[in-house]
Amino acid sequence: MWEVAVAGTDGGGTGSGRAVDMQSALQRMRRRGGLPVAFGGLFSGARQFRISELTGTTTNSLRGLAITPGNGLGGKVLTMSRPISVADYPTSRAISHEYDAAVGAEGLRSMLAVPVVVRGQVRGVLYGALRQPLVLGDRALSSAVEAARELERALEHELAQELAARDEAQRLLAEARRRRLRGQPRWAPPTEETDPAVWEEVREAHGDLRALAHRVPDPQLRAEILTACGRLARASSGHHGRERERPSGVELSPREVDVLACVASGATNSAAAERLGLRPETVKSYLRSSMRKLGAHTRLHAVVEARRAGLLP
């Protein structure tokens, strides 16, 4: 059996991308190593993670189990950062036994665990298990190590995306600060003296960042990016710190704002769909809905009304 813990970046839920990566690694590990049971989960806090992904199990005794560093087989691997196996989990003196009840309910005996290391830090642990008390051989260990390396590459790619998103967020806020042109205050709305080229760059960065936010697995980072986008949109309309003057009852969904941001940059429906990872028909639906809510008759009119309402910069 194996659990995956991604430390430090997750606020409690398992992102869909990470869940898919884990399930793929679990299936490869079972197939290549002849291991009948595999399971895993992401960190739900600074000191523990909960098992959320299972394959080959016959009960739910392991689902939601909180694993703490140092405890049990996985906790020991997490602390020591090296592979460990036990021939008989219930009787092993090499590990502590906080999780014996859950392991026993599933009928697991022989187990191995390997760390998942990304950028020098242990980000997770993979487990494989048998229902018999046998010494696990090289095939099982090699399959676990190989699965761990593949998962590390996936997590490295995800981490690179998150860092790129943070860089883009900083660029966006830097563009906002550049609006201190000709003595304008930081959050002053655009005026006739504002450099149009700079302002268009801010708008373009806003649209890029909204598109990027929905590809970021980390929910906390995604929320921070969208908050920065909203902050810039509010500042641009001159309503910083107070309620915007939008038509009564109008409230656009995040995706409707995403589509309007693409339209504002001159993107066609097809281009907006590719940028946002949606189908063209879905983009059209969001656009029609936002136009109806804003009382607009054309795409351009919808963008103008959204800017006037402080929904777009």
C-alpha positions in Angstrom: 0.0 0.0 0.0 1.2 3.5 -0.4 0.3 7.0 0.6 1.5 10.2 -1.1 2.1 13.3 1.0 2.8 16.6 -0.7 4.1 18.8 2.1 3.8 22.5 2.6 1.6 23.5 -0.4 -1.7 21.9 0.1 -4.3 23.4 2.3 -6.3 20.3 2.9 -7.9 19.0 -0.3 -6.5 16.8 -2.9 -6.2 18.7 -6.2 -7.7 16.8 -9.1 -4.3 16.8 -10.9 -2.5 15.4 -8.0 -5.2 12.7 -7.5 -4.8 11.6 -11.1 -1.0 11.5 -10.7 -1.3 9.4 -7.6 -3.8 7.0 -9.1 -1.6 6.5 -12.2 1.4 5.8 -10.0 -0.6 3.4 -7.8 -1.7 1.4 -10.8 1.8 1.2 -12.3 3.2 0.1 -8.9 0.6 -2.7 -8.5 1.1 -3.8 -12.1 4.9 -3.8 -12.2 5.6 -4.9 -8.7 2.9 -7.6 -8.2 1.6 -5.6 -5.2 -2.2 -6.2 -4.7 -2.8 -3.2 -2.5 -1.9 0.5 -2.9 -3.3 3.7 -1.4 -2.2 7.3 -0.8 -3.1 10.9 0.3 -1.9 14.5 0.3 -0.8 16.5 3.3 -3.8 18.1 5.0 -1.6 20.3 7.3 1.9 21.0 8.4 2.3 17.9 10.5 0.1 15.2 8.9 -1.7 14.0 5.8 -4.8 11.9 5.3 -5.1 8.9 3.0 -7.6 9.7 0.3 -6.7 7.5 -2.8 -7.0 3.7 -2.5 -6.7 0.8 -5.0 -6.9 -2.9 -4.3 -8.4 -2.5 -0.9 -11.5 -4.4 0.3 -12.5 -2.1 3.2 -12.5 1.7 4.0 -10.5 1.3 7.1 -7.6 3.2 5.7 -9.6 6.0 4.0 -9.1 9.3 5.8 -6.4 7.9 8.1 -4.1 10.7 9.4 -0.4 9.9 9.1 2.1 11.8 11.3 5.9 11.9 10.7 7.6 9.3 12.8 4.6 7.1 13.3 4.1 3.8 11.6 6.0 2.7 8.4 5.1 5.7 6.3 5.9 8.2 9.1 9.3 6.6 9.6 10.1 6.8 5.9 9.0 10.4 5.9 11.4 11.2 8.8 14.4 9.1 7.6 14.0 9.8 3.9 14.9 6.3 2.7 13.0 3.1 1.7 11.9 0.7 4.4 10.2 -2.6 4.3 8.8 -5.0 6.9 8.0 -8.7 6.4 5.1 -8.6 9.0 3.7 -5.2 9.9 1.7 -6.3 13.0 4.7 -7.9 14.7 7.6 -5.7 13.4 9.8 -4.1 16.0 11.3 -1.6 13.5 8.2 0.6 13.5 5.7 2.0 15.9 2.1 0.7 15.8 -0.3 3.6 16.0 -2.1 2.3 12.9 -2.4 -1.4 13.6 -6.2 -1.4 13.9 -6.7 0.1 10.4 -3.9 -2.0 8.8 -5.3 -5.2 10.5 -8.9 -4.4 9.3 -7.6 -4.5 5.7 -5.6 -7.7 6.4 -2.2 -6.3 5.4 1.0 -8.0 6.5 4.1 -7.4 4.4 4.8 -3.8 3.4 7.4 -1.5 1.9 7.5 2.3 1.6 9.7 4.7 -0.3 10.0 8.5 -0.1 9.1 10.9 -2.8 11.7 13.7 -2.9 11.2 17.0 -4.8 13.9 19.7 -4.7 15.7 18.1 -1.8 12.6 17.7 0.4 10.5 14.6 1.2 7.2 15.5 -0.3 5.5 12.1 0.0 5.7 8.4 0.7 4.6 5.5 -1.5 3.6 2.2 0.0 3.1 -1.3 -1.3 1.6 -4.3 0.6 0.8 -8.0 0.5 -1.7 -9.8 2.6 0.8 -12.5 3.5 3.9 -12.2 5.9 6.6 -12.5 3.2 9.9 -10.8 2.5 9.4 -8.4 -0.4 11.9 -8.9 -3.2 13.7 -6.6 -5.6 10.9 -6.5 -8.1 8.5 -4.9 -5.7 11.0 -2.5 -4.3 12.2 -1.4 -7.8 8.6 -0.8 -8.9 8.0 1.4 -5.9 11.2 3.4 -6.4 10.3 3.8 -10.1 6.8 4.9 -9.3 8.2 7.4 -6.8 10.6 8.9 -9.4 7.7 9.3 -11.9 5.6 11.0 -9.2 8.5 13.3 -8.3 8.7 14.4 -11.9 5.0 15.2 -12.0 5.2 17.1 -8.7 8.2 19.0 -9.9 6.3 20.1 -13.0 3.4 21.1 -10.8 5.7 23.0 -8.5 7.3 24.8 -11.4 3.8 25.9 -12.6 3.0 27.2 -9.1 6.3 29.2 -9.0 5.6 30.6 -12.4 2.1 31.6 -11.2 3.6 33.4 -8.2 6.1 35.2 -10.5 3.2 36.3 -12.8 1.3 37.5 -9.8 4.2 39.6 -8.7 4.5 41.0 -12.2 0.9 42.0 -12.2 1.2 43.8 -8.9 4.4 45.5 -10.2 2.5 46.7 -13.2 -0.1 48.2 -10.8 2.7 50.0 -8.9 4.0 51.4 -12.2 0.8 53.4 -12.4 2.4 56.0 -10.2 3.0 57.9 -13.4 3.1 61.6 -13.4 2.5 61.7 -9.6 -0.6 59.5 -9.7 -1.3 57.7 -6.4 -0.9 54.0 -6.4 -4.5 53.1 -6.8 -5.6 56.0 -8.9 -7.9 55.2 -11.8 -6.6 55.7 -15.4 -6.6 59.3 -16.6 -5.9 61.0 -19.9 -2.3 61.3 -18.8 -1.8 57.6 -18.2 0.4 56.0 -20.8 -2.0 53.8 -22.9 0.8 51.3 -23.6 1.4 50.7 -19.9 -2.3 50.4 -19.2 -2.8 47.9 -22.0 0.1 45.9 -20.6 -1.7 45.9 -17.2 -4.9 44.6 -18.8 -3.0 42.0 -20.7 -1.3 40.8 -17.6 -4.7 40.7 -15.8 -6.1 38.4 -18.5 -3.1 36.2 -18.5 -3.2 35.8 -14.8 -6.9 34.9 -14.7 -6.3 32.2 -17.3 -3.3 30.9 -15.4 -5.1 30.8 -12.0 -7.4 28.0 -13.2 -4.4 25.8 -14.1 -2.8 26.2 -10.6 -3.4 23.1 -8.5 -2.8 24.8 -5.1 -6.2 26.3 -4.1 -4.6 28.8 -1.7 -2.4 30.2 -4.5 -5.3 30.2 -6.9 -7.3 32.3 -4.5 -4.4 34.7 -4.0 -4.0 35.2 -7.7 -7.7 35.9 -8.2 -7.7 38.3 -5.3 -4.9 40.2 -6.9 -6.9 40.3 -10.1 -9.9 41.7 -8.3 -7.8 44.3 -6.5 -6.4 45.6 -9.8 -9.8 45.7 -11.4 -11.2 47.6 -8.5 -8.4 50.1 -8.5 -8.7 50.7 -12.3 -12.3 51.8 -11.9 -11.6 54.2 -9.1 -13.7 52.3 -6.6 -10.9 51.1 -4.4 -12.1 50.6 -0.8 -15.8 51.0 -1.5 -18.6 49.2 -3.4 -18.6 49.4 -7.2 -21.3 51.1 -9.1 -22.6 48.1 -11.0 -26.1 47.5 -12.2 -28.5 46.3 -9.4 -28.4 42.5 -9.0 -25.5 41.9 -11.4 -22.9 39.4 -10.3 -20.7 37.6 -12.8 -19.2 34.2 -12.2 -15.4 33.8 -12.2 -15.5 32.1 -15.6 -17.7 34.8 -17.1 -15.1 37.3 -16.0 -12.4 35.1 -17.5 -14.1 35.1 -20.8 -14.7 38.8 -20.8 -11.0 39.3 -19.9 -10.0 37.3 -23.0 -12.5 39.3 -25.2 -11.1 42.5 -23.8 -7.7 41.5 -25.1 -9.1 40.9 -28.6 -9.3 37.2 -28.5 -11.8 35.3 -30.6 -14.1 32.7 -29.0 -11.8 29.9 -30.3 -8.7 31.7 -28.9 -10.4 32.3 -25.6 -11.4 28.6 -25.4 -7.8 27.4 -26.0 -6.5 29.9 -23.5 -8.9 28.9 -20.8 -9.1 25.2 -21.5 -12.7 25.3 -22.5 -14.8 24.4 -25.5 -15.8 27.2 -27.9 -19.4 26.5 -27.2 -18.8 26.9 -23.5 -17.1 30.2 -24.1 -20.1 31.4 -26.2 -22.4 30.4 -23.4 -20.5 32.3 -20.8 -20.3 35.3 -23.1 -24.0 35.3 -23.7 -24.7 35.0 -20.0 -22.4 37.9 -19.0 -23.9 40.1 -21.8 -27.4 39.4 -20.5 -26.4 40.2 -16.9 -24.6 43.4 -17.9 -27.4 44.5 -20.2 -25.0 44.6 -23.2 -25.9 44.0 -26.8 -22.4 43.4 -28.2 -19.1 41.9 -27.0 -17.5 45.3 -26.9 -20.4 46.7 -25.0 -20.1 43.9 -22.4 -16.4 44.7 -21.9 -17.2 48.4 -21.4 -19.9 47.7 -18.9 -17.6 45.2 -17.0 -14.9 47.9 -16.8 -17.3 50.5 -15.6 -18.5 48.1 -12.9 -14.9 47.4 -11.8 -14.9 43.8 -12.9 -12.1 44.3 -15.5 -9.2 46.8 -15.5 
